[in-house]
Amino acid sequence: MKTYAISPRYCAALPEEYISSTMRFVPVLRRLGYIRGEPSREDVFDTGFINRTHPGPPHYA
């Protein structure tokens, strides 16, 4: 309820665009020396629980 009070359109599901954008940032972090390897999508995003509890598409507006 605290999250909803801050943002009534909050959605735990992550849109594909968000995940893709984040993953495009990985090589930049590596090149700048912030990370050593390039983590996979699964290393960064564990969406299993959300996919089971929120099977529909994200509902951001």
Steps between C-alpha positions, in 0.01 A plus 500: 500500500793736562619449144151555364471824700817631333407385151145375439611368160788293644535162338741229611519357147784642295437593139731342243615849401628562854694174514647550151604855578670391821686219324628742234667689785705193609783545244534864607539399865761244399693743282505757782631238741198480729452129429742229384284272293177544313216355706220329313144620504420221748783617727352848519126428486333210678145545375376152591294601802349803330414298188315246716309757705445761228450306177359790302691781335640791707244774549704815514341807349 
